[in-house]
Every structure is written in structure tokens, then in C-alpha cells.
Amino acid sequence: MDIQVHTRAADNIRILSAAMVEKAKSGHPGGAMGGADFVEILFSDFLNFDPDDGTWPLRDRFFLDPGHMSPMLYSILAITGKYTLDELKNFRQWGSPTPGHPELDIKRGVENTSGPLGQGHTMAVGTAITERFLAARFGEWLSHKTYTYISDGGVQEEISQGAGRIAGFLGLSNLIMFYDANDIQLSTRTEEVTAEDTAAKYRAWNWKVTTIDGNDPLQIIGAIESAMAEKERPSLIIGKTIMGKGALDGNGERFEGKTSTHGMPLSAAGASFERSISNLGGDPENPFVIFDEVKKTYRAVLKEKRRAASRKKAGQSAWEKAHPELAAHYHQFLEGKLPEIDYSAIEQKPGAPTRGASGTVLASLAGKVGNMIVASADLSNSDKTDGYLKTTHAFKKGDFSGSFLQAGVSELTMAAIANGMALHGGVIPVVGTFFVFSDYMKPAVRLAALMKLPVKYVWTHDAFRVGEDGPTHQPVEQEAQIRLLEHLRNHQGQRSMLVLRPADATETTVAWKMALENRDRPTALILSRQGVADLPPRTGSSRFKDALKAQKGAYVARDCAGTPDVVLVASGSEVSTLLAGTTLLEEKKGLQVRVVSVISEGLFRDQPDDYQAEVIPEGILIFGLTAGLPVTLQGLVGENGKVFGMESFGYSAPYKVLDEELGFTGENVYKQVIEMLVG
């Protein structure tokens, strides 16, 4: 493409971006205007995609990190035919496909939901890992690039430390990142908050680093070509760009490089919208236009991209004919099809901690689910993801034949990488750490819930029974926090997360079955450190058959003859504590007691009303026991019931001592229920 046409197309992006924000009366025009040159050249000359099939698995990916620069993304996608000008005019409006920060829409070219800075480029790392994982199994015919775009804010967010370290350590040469270094932030210039040598930092992480004029088309082209030729390292292109490039004030004077243009319309920032649009070659009265020469050029661009996609698809067809068995596996990976798994055949140790039971399941799955990638934040021997690691090996530079990511001590990074893996498709990402450290992960977990990504979280050491490690390592409020995502619905009206806390080893097996079959939202498995007594099978049944009922969210784990006097509810290891209390209630008071295991209240509430009433009948007193905050079970217990739970941080002591001191014993269950019945 002629350089003048590149500049003309970039100016078109600048005009559309400024106009979108001006019409909406809110948004961020300055960064989009400065970054237009890079994104235009990337999409026109380098990014491989099928204009007629946005979901084509072998396309290059583009991950936007600074979601506030959505006008830039929507503008280039409009030029490439994915958005209409009317949709750009409705920027930030109700029901519009052009929200203020991009939301996942792969068919239309939006590869990731972005907004929380730092996560977008970290997801790109996960996608780049996945591409290498698949290429190691099926061949380089499927290779493609992952491009990502970061801002000063993305570099400053702490997550960039983990993303940069891991990408460099693994030598992800398929990852190319553009850093829009315009020296401007929302409220300050960058020099007021940092003096960091970003280039030196990334070089220390084993990145290829190039610094260019980020508004010079020839330098951009050269930098991308050099990055594409790199075979050993990920590439960082530091583009020195101009915030608000092309903006003028009311006197026609240059109004570029101003902090104010970062986060408000040009007219509100002190610039003249009309003069700025005219300066860029547009019509202030009608700025929502794609220039004729840009239309003509991009018709040719898209035609060539169709040809390139067709050639790649032909290569894939030839490979599939030559390797039919491998091809079948490849399509099973992409379609998310699971192999036949006999969960009933998984042998669990009696009284095992549920974290250990999870490790047993992972070890069993390792030889069967070939597209599972498991990661741990330096805790694989404690969160028992090493059950999987023992059957494979960790990724390392140049070798992605294994299926384990040693993420190091970087929980948020690990969670965002898992999101990127899920976004790429073809793999099942699993990440493990202690439950208390889910606090570090929640920003990425929230995005997984918003994007409906089937990431599996293995969170162990689920309660104060962590014991001697003390309150810093003992979850109390974490379960209540994460279960809020069971109540929060995504934009399709579905509960945005499945949260499972199994009651014993067998229920843990079933929880993994539920997790793997849950393909359209994330799943959390909350698991114990300590051994948990196995629940006895009900008369005429087996423990596994009983535990399968957990697939409805809650079920009767132990029943009585006739109508119960009281229903006891809990999840996790507290269910066995309820059973101990039940024995006392029956023997001492002759009460009829039902015990209900509630692995997921959200899932239970989605069952038919008659099933819910069958498990927890109306008009009967309900007692709940939880090692978390009482609110965790309040919705099940109701106003007339009672929940005994934690109302303080934990303490440092052996877990059996803590059970006694904090009241998590059969004796206290007996006491609490009697008080409730008498009261």
C-alpha cells in the first residue's frame, strides 16, 4: 500500500475516533488518534484473517489492552467491514455493539473484553502459549501470530511483570506487542509517576525490543517485519506516538500531546473539534465517513486476505487428508468434545482431603483429556495439581509438548493467561492456588465470568482449617465473595460462574465431572486441606450414585423417616460435621433430621421448584453450618432459620484445635440446633 494511503487511512481512523467520542459526549479520543497509524498498518499489511469468517481458528489474533481506546478498534473494524458507520455513531449507547470498552465479539473482530489495564496483553500471552501447544501436537501448518497493543497504563499495572517474565522465559516468538508510548496518562504526564527504563526491563526478560516513531508508517512496517522474523523471543515495539495527533485549537494552533485529550471529547479538552477534523481531511458537518480512496484500497486488502486465508485452508485440508487420525483429534479439541470418561472408576482414598481427591481426578484425566493445560502458582505440590504434572512436564522455551504451566508466584497473571488460553480455543485451562489467594485473581476471574470463558479454578486450603499458617492463609470471606458471581448474571441471563465446594472425595470426583461439562462459564472448585470423612451411602445406593445428585446443586445426603423436624445444610467438610451432630440430635432428643449437601446454591436455585421443595421443604426450620461468613448460606436458610459460621478472622493453631475453639463440632451443631428449636 502507498504510504500516503496509509496516512490517509490512519487520519480516517482519527476522524472517526474523535467523532464517536464527540457525539457520545464521553470517551477517550487522544490515544486512539495517536495509535491510529500502527493499528491501520497492522490490519492492512500484516494481520491475517478471513474477512468472511471472524471465527477462523488459524487467524492472527489482535488483543487490545487499553480498552478505553475502543474508538480506534471500532474504526479500523468499520474500515474492514465489521461495523457500520451507524453503529459507530451509537458509541457508548444502550444496546449498541460499540460499548465504551470493547466486549468480546469474535465474529466482529473483538478478540477480548478489555478495560482493566494490563489484562489484555496478558491474555495475549495465554493465546500465544496455546498456539504453541497446538502446533507441538499437530504441526506448524497451523501457526499464527498474536499481536497485542498496550499503553503506559498497561505497562505500569503490576500484572505486566508476570506477563513479561513468562512470555520471555518461554521464548514466545509468536507474540508481538506494540507499546503506545505517548507519555500521557489520564491525569498526568508519565514523567510525573515513573522514570522506568521500559526497554531495559523487557530486554532483561528476554524480549526483542525496538523503539520507533510510532506515527511513521515506514518505521512501523520495518519494526513489524523485524518482529515477524524473530524466532527466539517475543517482540516489543515501543512506538513513540503523539496523543491527540492532528488536533488543533480554536485558533488553528497545534493541540497535540495534551493530557486533557486522553479522557474527554476534543471540544471539552480545549481543542476545536471542527478545526481538528478539517485538519485531518474530514468534514466537521459529516465526520462519519470512510474516504473513497480508503474504501477502494481496503477492498483490495480484503481481497488479498481472502486469498491468503484460502491458501492456508488448502494447506490444512492437505494435512488432514494425510493425517486423518490427528485431524480428528484436532477438531475434537476445537469443538470442545470430551472423551468418554468413567468417573465411577476413579478410586479415591478413604477420608482423603478434597484437594487430594482433586489430584487423583487430575491424574486420571491426564491420559484421557489431551487438550487440558494445567497451571499452578508455585503450589503444585500443595494444591495437588501435581497429580497432573506427574504425568506430563512443564512448558519450557522451545518445548510445548507438555501440558503444564509453572506460572510462578503470580496468581493474577496466571488467571489472565488462562483467559487468553480459553479465548484462543482448543484447550481446557485449569489453574490452581490457595483459596485465600483468589483475592489476587478476582479481576481476571470477573472478566472470565463476563466473557463466559470455561476456565477451571482449583482453589485449595478452603477454610480456617489451614491451621498453623494462621489468619493470613485462612479464607473466611472468600467463599461469600466468589459465590456472588453465582448470583450475578451475564449478559445472556445465565449465572456467570459455577462455584463448587464438594463434601468428600467422591463428591470431588463428581465436581470435576461438572466442571469439565460446564463449557460456557468459569468453574471454581473449592477444596479442603485436611482429610474429610466420607459420607455414608444411603440405603440401597452407592456413594458415587448419591454424589451424582450434586449435579443439581444440592441433594439429601442423609434422610430420616417421615417429615424432618429440622433440615441441616452445608457444603464442603462441614457436611460431615452436620452428620456428627445429627447422631447426637437423634440419640439425645429423638429428632427427625435431614442433612443436605449444597455444593452450589446457584445451581440448586436453577432446578425446578418441586425439586427444591423436595430437598428443602417449606415450613421446616433450617440450620446452616459454614466455615465462611454466615451470609454464605443465608439465602438457603431463610429468615426463620439460623446459620452458624465465622464472624472473625481465623487463628493460628492445629485445625482440630480450631474446630473445637471455634465451634465446628458435632456437639456444637447439637447445641445450636436445640437452641434454635427451643427459641
N, C-alpha and C positions, 0 to 999 in steps of 0.2 A: 504494500500500500504506500502511496506517495506520502511523504512526511507532512505536507500541507493538509492533506485529507485527514491524517491522524490528528493534527491540531484542530482542524475544523470539527471533527467528531468529538474531541475532548471538550471543546468550547460548547458544543451542543449539550454534553452532559452537565457542564457547569450551569448553563442556562436553565435546563430542566430542573436541576437540583435546587437552584436558588428560587425558581418559580414555585416549586412544590412547597417549600418552607414558607414563602411569602403568602401564598394562598391559604395555607393552613394556619398562618399566624403563629406557628411554633415549629421548632426543629433546629437542625444544625447544618447550615449551608457551607460554612467556611472550609471544613475538612473535605467535604465532597468536591468542592471546587478545586482544592489543591491536589487531590488524589486522582482527578479525572484522567490525567494523561496515562498513568500506569494502568488503571483498570481498562481503559479503552484499548491500549496496545495488547494487554494480556488477552482480552476476549477476541480481538480481531485476528491477531497473528499467532497466538500460542495455545490458548485453551482449546483442547479437543473435546467436542461434544456433538451430539446428534441434535440438530435443530428441531427434529420431528419427534424425538423421544428423550425427554428430560431424565428418564429413569435408566437409560442405557448403562449397564453396570461397568463398562470399560471407559466411561468418560473421565476426563480430568475433573478434579474437584476444586472449587474455589470457596474457601471459608473466610467470611468477613468476621473480624474480631470486634472492631468498634461499631456496634450496631447503630449508634447514632448517625453513622454515615450511610444510612439506608437510602437516602436520595440518590447517592452515587450508584448504588447497586440497582435500584429500580430503573434508573435512567439507562444504564447500559443494557439491562434486560428488556427495556422497551425498544431500544435500537435493534436488539437481536430478535425481536418479535414475541417476547414472552409476556409483556404487559402492554396495555393500551394507554394512549395519552389520557383518556378519561379516567383510568384507574390512577394515573399519576396525579391528576387534578384532585382526586379524593384522598390524597395523602393524609394519614392520621385521623380519618373519619370513621364513624361507626359502620361496621360491615364491609369496610374496604379491604382489599387484599394487599394494601400498602400501609401497614401499621408503622408507627414511629420507629420501632426497632424490628428488624426482619424476623418473621416467624417461619419455621420450616415449611417449605413447599417445593419439594424436589422437582416435580413436574414443570415448575415455572422457573427453576434455576436457583432457588434459595436453598442452599445445602445445609444450613444450620440456623437455629434460632440464636440470635446474638443480642447483646446488650450489656450483661455483666462483663466488664472488661477482663481480658486475659483468657477467658474460657474458649473463645472462638478459635484462636490459634492452637490451643492445647487440644481441642477436638481434632484439629487437622493432624496433629501428631498421631492420634489414635487411628485416624484414617490411613495415614502413611504406613503405620505398622501393619494394619490389616491387609493393605495391598501387597506388602512383602510376604506376609503369612500365606496368602493365597497363591502368590507367584511361586513360593517354595514348594507348593503341593501340586500345582497344575502347569507351571511353566511361565516363561517371560512373555508369551504371546498376550497375556492379559495385563501387562504392566501399563501403568499410567501415572501421571503426576498429581500431586496435591499442592495447590497454591494457597497461600493464606496471606492476609493483609492485617497488619497491626498498627496501632497508633502509640503515641507516647504513653497514654494511659495503660495500654496493654503491656508495654514493656515494664512499667512500674509496678503493676499488680504482682503480688508475691508468687502467684501461680506460674509466672513466666520463668522463674528459677527452675521449677521442676520440669516444665516443658522443654526448656533449652537444654538442661542437663541430660534428660532421657533421649531426646532426639539426637544430640551429638554423640552420646555414648553408643547408641545403636547404629550410628552412621547412616541416617535416613536420607540418602541422596535423592530420593524421590520427593522430598519436601523442599519447597521454595517459598520463602517468606519475604514479603515486602514490608518494610518499616517506613511508614509515612512520618518522617521526622521533620515536622513543621515548626517545632519549638514553641507551640502554643497549646495550652490546656484550657479547660473550661473557664477557670477563674484567674489563671496566672500564666506567665511565660514559664517554660520548663526550667529555665535557669534559676528560678526562684525556689525550686524544690529539689533539684538534683544537679550534680556535677559529674555523674557517672560516665565512664567511657564504655558505651554500649558495645561498640565494635570489639574492644578488647575482651569484654565479658563473653561474648559469643564465640570469639576465637578460642578462648580458654575452654569452652565447652565442645570444641572440635567442630565448629561451623566454618564454612567458607563465607567470608564477609566482603562485600563490595559496597563502596559508598559512591553515590552518583548524584547528579542533579535530577531530582525526581520529576521535574517538569520538562525534561529534554527527551524527546522521543528516541533519538539515536542512542543516547546513553541507556535508556530503559531497555531498548531492544538488545543492545550489547550485553547488558547485565543478565537478562533472562537467558540469552543464548549461552553465556558462560555458565550459569547455574544449571542449565539442562545438560551440559557436557560433564558436570561434576559427577564422579562415580563413588566417592568415599565419604562425603559429608553432606549434611543439609546445608542449604544456602540461605544467607540473609542478605537482602539488598536494602541498604539504608538509602532511602531516597530523600534528599533534602528538598522539600516542597514548600510552596507558599500558601499559607492559609488564606482563603478567600481570593484565590488568583483571579484577576480580571475585575475585581470590584473597584468602583470609583465613588467618590463622594459627590455631593450636590454641585460642587464647583468643577467637577470633571477631574479632580486630582486623584491620584492613586490612593486606594483604601485597602491595601493588601497587608497581610501579616498582623492583623489586629485580633486581639483576644476576643473582642465583642462578637466577631462573626462566627465564633465557634458554636454558640448555643442560642442564637436568636435570628430572626429574619434580617436580611440586609438593611431594610429600612429602619428597623428598631436598633440596629447595631451602630448606626451613624453613617452608613453608606447610602447611596442612592440606588434603589433597585432599578429604576428606569435607565439611568446612565450606565449602570453596570451591564445590564442586558444588551443595550446598544453597543457598548464597548466590545462585547463578545460576539457581535454579529447577529443578534436576535432582535425581535420586535417586542418592545415592552408591552404593547397592547395585545399581543398574541404570542406569549413565550412558549406555549406548549406545542412545539413544532419539531419534527425531525427534518433537518435540512435535506433538500432533494439530493445533493451530492453524497450525503451520508447514507441516505436510503439506497441509492444506486450502488455505492461501494459495498454496503453490507449485504445487499442481495448477492453479490459475487462472493463475499466472505462466507456467507451461509451455504452457498452452493458448493464451495470447496470443502467446507466442514462435512457436508453430507457425503461427498466423495470419500473423504478420509475415513469417516465412520464406516462407510460401506466396505472399504478395503480391509479395515480391521475386523469387521464382522465376517468377511470372507475368510480371513485367516483363522478366525475362531471356528468356523464351520469345517475347514480342512482339518484342524486339530481334533475336533470332536469325532469326525469320521475315522481318524487314525487311532483315537483313544476313546472308544465308546464307554468303557467302564469308568475311567476317570471323568469323562464328561457327565456321566450320570451323577457321580458324587458332587461335581461342581454345581450342577443345577439343584441338587438337594440342599447344598449349602445356601445358595441364593434364595431358594424358596422357603427356607426355614423348616424343612421336613426333618423330623426326628426319626431315628431308627427305632425298631421295636425294642423296648426295654422292659424286662421283667423285674419290676421293683420289689415284688414279693420275694424274689430270690436273693435279695441283698441281706446278708447276715449281719445283724448288729450284736454288739456285745451287751450282755445284761447290765442294766444300770449305768450305761455309758453317758458321759456328758453329751449334750446335743451338739456341741462343736465337734466332738469326736465322731458322733454319728454322721454328721455332715461330711467329715473327712472320709469316712467309709463309703458314703454315696459317691463322692467325687472320684475316689479310687476306682469304683465300679464303672463309672461313666467314662473314664479316661480311654478305655479301649473301644468305646462304642460311639461316642459323640465326637466325631473327628474335627468339628469346627468350633469347639469350645476353647476360648482363651481365658485363662485364669490369671489373676494378678493379686499380689499382696503387698501391703505397705511395710515391708521388712518384718512381717509377723507370721510367715507361712507355717512355722512350727508351732505357733500358739493359736492361730485361728484355724489351723488344721487344713488349710488349703494345700499343705504339703502332701496330703493324701493324693492329690492330683499331680503335684510336682514330681513325686517319686516314680511316676510312670512316664514322665517326659523330661524335658530340660528347658531351661530359661532361654529367652531370646538373647542373642549377642550379635555384635556387629558382623554382618555378612552371613549370619546363620539364623534363619527364621523357621527352621524345620521343627523346632519345639513348639510348645503352646503355653508357655508360662512367662509372665512379665514380672520380674523383680523390680517393683516400682521405687523401692527405697522409701525413706520416711517422707512421704508426700501424698497424703490422703486426697486432698483436693485435686491435685494434678492427676492422680490415678483415676479418680471418678470422672474427670473431664475427658481423659484419654478413652475411657470405656464408652463414653457417649459418642466419641468420634468413631470408635470401632463399630458401634451399633448403627451409626449413620451411614458408614460405608456399606454395610450389609454383608451377608455371607458368613458371619461369625456370631457366636454367643458369648458376650463378655461377662465375666464373673470377677468381682473384686472383693477382697477381704481385709478386715482390720478389726480392732476392738470397737464395741458399740459406742463407747464414750467418745471415740474419735470420729464418729459420724458427724459430730459438730463441725469438724473441719470440712466435711464433704457436702454439707447441705446445699450450698449454692449450685453445685453440679447435679445433685440429686433432684433439686427442684426443676432444673432445666430438662433433665431426663423425663420427669413427670409431664412437663409442659409439651415436650416433643413426642411423647408416647414411645419412648425407647425401652426395649426389653432387656435392660441391664439387670444383672443379679447381684445383690449386695449380701455378702456373708459377714454379719456383724456378731462377733462373739463376746464372751465375758459380759453377759447381758444385764447384770444387776449388782447389788451391793455384795453379792457372794464372791466377787473378785477377791474380797477378804483383805489380806495383809497389805495389798497395794494401796489401800486407803481411798479416801473420797475423790482424789483426782482421777482415779481409774474406775470408779464405781458409777455406772449410769443410774440415774433416778428419774430425771425429767425427760430423758432422751426418747423413751418409748412414746410418751404422750405427744412429743413434738413430731416424731416421724409418722405417727398414726393420724395426724392432722391431714396428711396427704391422702389418706383413705377417705376422708370426708370431703376434701377439695376435689372438685370435678374438672376435667379438662374441657377443652372447647367442643368436644364431641359428646359431652354429657356423661362421660364414663368416670368412675373413680380413678384418680390419677396415679394411684400406686396400690400394690398388693403387699401388705405387711403381715408376715407370718412368724409367730413365736410358738414353736412346737412343744408339746408337753413331755415327750420322751423320745427315745431313739427311733422307734418305729414311726411315730408321727413326723419325725425329721425326714425320714425317707419319703413319706407322702408329701411333705412340704417341698422337697426337691422336685417331685413329680409336678406339683402345682406350679412351681417356679418355671420349669422348662416348658410347660404347656401354656404359660402366660406370655404371649408374643406381642402384645400391643400396649404394654406399660411396664415400668420397672417393678421388681420384686425385692423385698427385703426379707432375709432370714435372720431372726434374732435368736442367738444360741447361747447356751449356758457354758460356763467354765467348769462347774462342778458336776459330779455324777448325779443323775436323776433317776429315781426309782421308776421302773417300767409300770405303766398302768396295766392292771389285770384285764384279760379279755372278758367280755360279757358272756354270759351263759350261752352255749351253743354257737359261739363265734370264735374268731381268732383275733389276736391283737392287730394284725395288719388289716383285716377286714373292717375292724372297728375304726382304725385310724384313717381309712379311706373316706370316712364320713367327714373328716376335716375339710374335704374339698368343698363343703357347703359353708365353711367358715366357723361353724360351731356344731357340736353334737353331744349327745348324752354319753359320757364316759362311764358312769355308774348310776344305776337307777334303783328305785325302791318299788315295793309292791303298792299299787294304788296311787292316789294323789299325793304328791310330796307335801310335807309341811314347810319345807324350805328348799330353795334351789341355790346351790353354791356354784359360782362361776369364777374361772381364772384362765390364764394362759401360761404356757411355759412350765417351769418347775413348780410353780405354786399349785398346779393341779394335783400333784402327788401330796402336797401339804393338805389340801382340802380332803383328800381321801383319808389321811390320818385323822383329821378332825371328824370326819363322817363316822368313823368307827366309834369314837367317843360319844357322839350325839346319839347314835343308835343304842349303844350299850348302856349309857347312863340315863338317857331320857326317853328312850324308845321312839325317837322321832323318825319319820319317813323323810329321807334325804336323797336328793338328786344332785349329781355332780356333772357340770357341763364344762367341756374343754372348748375354749373360744380362741382358735388360732388367728382369726381375723374377724373383727366385728363388722368391718365394711362388707366383706364377702357374705357374712351371715345376713346383714340387712338387705342384701340384694336377692335373698331367697324368697319364695312365695310366703305370704302371710301365714298360711296354715302350717308350713314347716317351722317358721319361727315360733308360733304358738305351741307347736308340738314339743319343741325343745325347751322353751322357757314360757310356761303357761302364764296367762294373765291372772292377777288376783292372788298370787302367791309371793310371799316375801323372798327377796333375793339378797344373797350375801356375796360380795366380790372380794377377792384377795389378789393384790398385785404388789410386786416389788418395785413398781414405779409410783408415779403420782396417783392418788385416788381417782382423779378425773379420767384416767385411762379406761376405767370400767363404768363410769357413772352413767353413760348412755344405756348400758345394759341393765344396770341395777334399778334405775329409776328413782323417783323421789321418795318412795316408801321403803326402799332398800338401804343397804349400807355397804360401804367399801372400806376395807382396811388396807392401807397402803403406806407408802413412805411420804412423810411430810418434812423431811430434812435431808441433808446430805448424809452419806454413809460414814462409817468409822473404820479405822484400821484395826483388824483383828481376824483370826481364823473364821471362815464363813460359818461354821457350826456355832461358834460363839455369837456371831452376829445374828443368826437365826433366833437364838434364844433371847438375846438382849433386845432385839427389835420386834419380837412377837411373831415370827414366821414359823410357828409350830402348830402341830395338831391341837395341843392344849389351848393355845390362844384362839384358834378357829372355834373350838368348842365354846370358849368363854364369850367371844364376840357374838356368836350366833344366839346363845342363850340370852345375852343382854338385849339383843335386837328383838327377840321373840317376846321377852318379858315387857320390854319398853313399849 
